[in-house]
Amino acid sequence: MMKVEHLKFTYAKKTVDECKVLDDISFDIQEGEFIGLIGTSGSGKTTLIKHLNGLLKADSGMVYFWGQNIYGRKYVLSKLRKEVGLVFQYPEQQLFGKTVLADVCFGPINLGMTKEEAEKSAKECLEIVGIDESYYYVSPFELSGGQKRCVAIAGILAMQPKILVMDEPAAGLDPKTKYMVFELVEKIRKTRNIAIVLVSHHMEDVACYANKVLVLHEGKLILSGTPQEVFAKTELLRRINMDVPQITSVTQKLIRAGFPLENPVINVKEAEDMIMEVLRKLGGEE
């Protein structure tokens, strides 16, 4: 669906403040994928996602969406921004409509939908994110923090994107609301078959939901693979000051202590199943 090839980008180029942020980045995004984009602060994650819908233009390299070069002279970037939706940290701070419905309709109308089309899309998306119709004509500022975030996500979904890019979507939320947001994102991916790109500092979230992980370090893509493949590189990740899921560290310690696990695991359910299986086998041997 999207292919990024040899992307390079430098802020303040040819000035005293010149700073290379992205250096020869290549990867692709498949339909329905859930990609976790991880890296320490300053690694280039936010800069990279701004290239995915043309908010920033690379110094060199190419970005293709459905085979079309988004830097082509005749390519219409407004079309790309309808197809690739960006949700930045604390998206509820960007709410401004008089009502919830008006706020969610704003993006679709701006992209050329009629009022009727925009309202239909907005109502469908508000239903997906769990906002009851009794809230449609309420000010978004009267909602809870979790509801505001859901309305903000609905506003992006209403533009009917094929890729949803989320920069720390659960930042600042309590554990219960955070779980709700991630379950919502997974529901959206499955029901609409859209690709999700999740930027996160929380390895447990990435391990639980992503099926592909990209690791940025100092502007370079240094690792790419399944969560199991990436989090198996514990020593490399720690050398660049990154964590692994806590359960991965625990199961690695169990293995070193002689507990007969086949390999470290990346989520609690997997660890539970593996440990119970080992205990059953040990009990049978006795």
Secondary structure, DSSP 8 states (H G I E B T S, - for coil): -EEEEEEEEEETTTSTT-EEEEEEEEEEE-TT-EEEEE--TTSSHHHHHHHTTTSS--SEEEEEETTEETTSTT--HHHHHHHEEEE-SSGGGG---SSHHHHHHHHHHHTT--HHHHHHHHHHHHHHTT--GGGTTS-GGGS-HHHHHHHHHHHHHTT--SEEEEESTTTT--HHHHHHHHHHHHHHHHHH--EEEEE-S-HHHHHHH-SEEEEEETTEEEEEE-HHHHHT-HHHHHHTT----HHHHHHHHHHHTT---SS--SSHHHHHHHHHHHHHHHHHH-
